[in-house]
């Protein structure tokens, strides 16, 4: 019986400790200044995401321009090789 009573007291103390820790942990919430700071950070994140999207679009455009110029250079080199082979063939 004493053993049961001891366990009951320990369980009661543990329950009170857990409950008080939970109640203390649930403080008053956020104040106006913290909420404003959070909103400012959210706005900054959105702005930075928009900048990243813009830079990715610009990068894609530049890569397309590079690809187009590489294709033109390859065509010019092919034309030049054909022309050189024709000139070499005429000289023989």
Secondary structure, 3 states (H helix, E strand, C coil): CHHHHHHHHHHHHHHHHHHHHHHHHCCCCCCHHHHHHHHHHHHHHHHHHHHHHHHHHHHHHHHHHHHHHHHHHHHHHHHHHHHHHHHHHHHC
